[in-house]
Amino acid sequence: MTCGGKKLKKKRTSTKKATSNPSWNEALVFNLHGRETASGREVSLAGVSIELLVLSDGLLGTSEPLGRVTLGDHATGAELSHWHELLAMRNAPARWHPLHPVTSVSE
């Protein structure tokens, strides 16, 4: 998760072994600190993006990037549209997003 280009948090899912078609159904929870307002705590997601990076677990200990998806203010197209739905609706529908090529991996 990034905000204003600065990396805030990082989470890792489980590794799926011996499959060429992995599937994940895992929740990633990020605690965001908001500010107190007259109506309670307010959290702004302005400038926040979530990048999902899919890696192939290499046999020699090196992981190869397969692709990435970004949701948030730095997304474009369908990913940006989905982000806006997530912010606007409490029970926004889940969506599939295609992986985009990885040009560089920043840890």
The 8 nearest C-alpha neighbors of each residue, nearest first, counted from 0:
[[1, 49, 8, 7, 48, 6, 9, 50],
 [0, 2, 6, 5, 7, 48, 47, 4],
 [1, 3, 47, 46, 5, 4, 48, 6],
 [2, 4, 46, 5, 1, 47, 6, 48],
 [3, 5, 2, 1, 6, 46, 47, 48],
 [6, 4, 1, 2, 3, 7, 0, 47],
 [5, 7, 1, 0, 8, 4, 2, 9],
 [8, 6, 1, 0, 5, 2, 9, 4],
 [9, 7, 0, 6, 10, 1, 29, 30],
 [8, 10, 0, 11, 7, 6, 29, 1],
 [11, 9, 8, 12, 27, 0, 28, 29],
 [10, 12, 13, 9, 27, 14, 51, 52],
 [13, 11, 14, 10, 25, 23, 27, 26],
 [12, 14, 15, 11, 23, 25, 16, 24],
 [15, 13, 16, 12, 56, 11, 21, 55],
 [16, 14, 21, 13, 18, 17, 22, 23],
 [15, 17, 18, 14, 21, 56, 19, 13],
 [18, 16, 15, 19, 21, 20, 14, 56],
 [19, 17, 20, 16, 21, 15, 22, 14],
 [18, 20, 21, 17, 16, 15, 55, 22],
 [19, 21, 18, 22, 15, 17, 16, 23],
 [22, 20, 18, 15, 19, 23, 16, 17],
 [21, 23, 20, 24, 15, 18, 25, 19],
 [24, 22, 25, 21, 12, 13, 15, 26],
 [23, 25, 22, 26, 12, 27, 13, 21],
 [26, 24, 23, 27, 12, 13, 22, 28],
 [25, 27, 28, 24, 12, 23, 29, 10],
 [26, 28, 25, 29, 10, 12, 11, 9],
 [29, 27, 26, 30, 10, 31, 25, 8],
 [28, 30, 31, 27, 8, 0, 10, 9],
 [31, 29, 28, 32, 8, 33, 27, 42],
 [32, 30, 29, 33, 42, 43, 44, 28],
 [31, 33, 30, 42, 34, 41, 40, 43],
 [34, 32, 42, 41, 40, 31, 35, 43],
 [33, 35, 41, 40, 36, 42, 32, 39],
 [34, 36, 40, 39, 41, 33, 37, 38],
 [35, 37, 39, 38, 40, 34, 41, 33],
 [36, 38, 39, 35, 40, 41, 34, 33],
 [39, 37, 36, 40, 35, 41, 34, 42],
 [40, 38, 36, 37, 35, 41, 34, 33],
 [41, 39, 35, 34, 36, 33, 42, 38],
 [40, 42, 33, 34, 35, 39, 36, 43],
 [43, 41, 33, 44, 34, 40, 32, 31],
 [42, 44, 45, 41, 33, 47, 46, 34],
 [43, 45, 47, 46, 42, 2, 48, 86],
 [46, 44, 43, 47, 72, 2, 71, 3],
 [45, 47, 2, 3, 72, 44, 48, 71],
 [48, 46, 2, 44, 45, 1, 71, 72],
 [49, 47, 71, 1, 70, 0, 72, 73],
 [48, 50, 0, 70, 69, 71, 1, 51],
 [49, 51, 69, 68, 52, 70, 0, 48],
 [52, 50, 68, 67, 69, 53, 49, 70],
 [51, 53, 67, 66, 50, 54, 68, 64],
 [54, 52, 66, 65, 64, 67, 51, 55],
 [55, 53, 64, 65, 63, 62, 56, 52],
 [54, 56, 63, 62, 57, 64, 65, 53],
 [55, 57, 62, 54, 58, 63, 61, 60],
 [58, 56, 62, 61, 60, 59, 55, 63],
 [57, 59, 60, 56, 61, 62, 55, 63],
 [60, 58, 57, 61, 62, 56, 63, 55],
 [59, 61, 57, 58, 62, 56, 63, 55],
 [62, 60, 57, 59, 63, 56, 58, 55],
 [61, 63, 56, 57, 55, 54, 64, 60],
 [62, 64, 55, 54, 65, 61, 57, 56],
 [63, 65, 54, 66, 53, 55, 62, 101],
 [66, 64, 54, 53, 63, 55, 101, 100],
 [65, 67, 98, 100, 99, 101, 53, 64],
 [68, 66, 52, 98, 99, 51, 53, 101],
 [67, 69, 51, 98, 50, 99, 52, 70],
 [68, 70, 50, 74, 49, 51, 71, 67],
 [71, 69, 49, 74, 78, 48, 82, 79],
 [72, 70, 48, 74, 73, 82, 47, 79],
 [71, 73, 46, 74, 48, 47, 79, 45],
 [74, 72, 71, 48, 75, 70, 69, 46],
 [75, 73, 79, 70, 71, 69, 72, 78],
 [74, 76, 79, 78, 77, 73, 80, 72],
 [77, 75, 79, 78, 80, 74, 81, 70],
 [76, 78, 80, 79, 81, 75, 96, 74],
 [79, 77, 81, 70, 80, 76, 74, 75],
 [80, 78, 75, 74, 82, 81, 77, 76],
 [79, 81, 77, 83, 82, 78, 76, 84],
 [80, 82, 84, 78, 79, 83, 77, 85],
 [83, 81, 79, 85, 84, 80, 71, 70],
 [82, 84, 86, 80, 81, 85, 87, 79],
 [85, 83, 81, 87, 82, 86, 88, 91],
 [86, 84, 82, 91, 83, 88, 87, 81],
 [85, 87, 83, 84, 88, 82, 89, 91],
 [86, 88, 84, 85, 83, 89, 91, 82],
 [89, 87, 91, 90, 85, 84, 86, 83],
 [88, 90, 91, 87, 85, 86, 84, 92],
 [91, 89, 88, 92, 85, 93, 87, 84],
 [90, 92, 88, 85, 89, 84, 93, 87],
 [93, 91, 90, 94, 85, 84, 81, 88],
 [92, 94, 91, 95, 81, 90, 85, 96],
 [95, 93, 96, 92, 81, 78, 91, 77],
 [94, 96, 97, 93, 78, 98, 77, 81],
 [95, 97, 94, 98, 68, 78, 77, 99],
 [98, 96, 99, 95, 68, 67, 66, 78],
 [97, 99, 66, 67, 68, 96, 100, 65],
 [98, 100, 66, 67, 68, 97, 101, 65],
 [101, 99, 66, 102, 67, 98, 65, 64],
 [102, 100, 66, 103, 67, 99, 64, 65],
 [101, 103, 100, 104, 66, 64, 99, 67],
 [104, 102, 101, 105, 64, 100, 106, 66],
 [103, 105, 106, 102, 101, 64, 52, 63],
 [106, 104, 103, 6, 102, 52, 101, 50],
 [105, 104, 9, 6, 103, 52, 8, 10]]
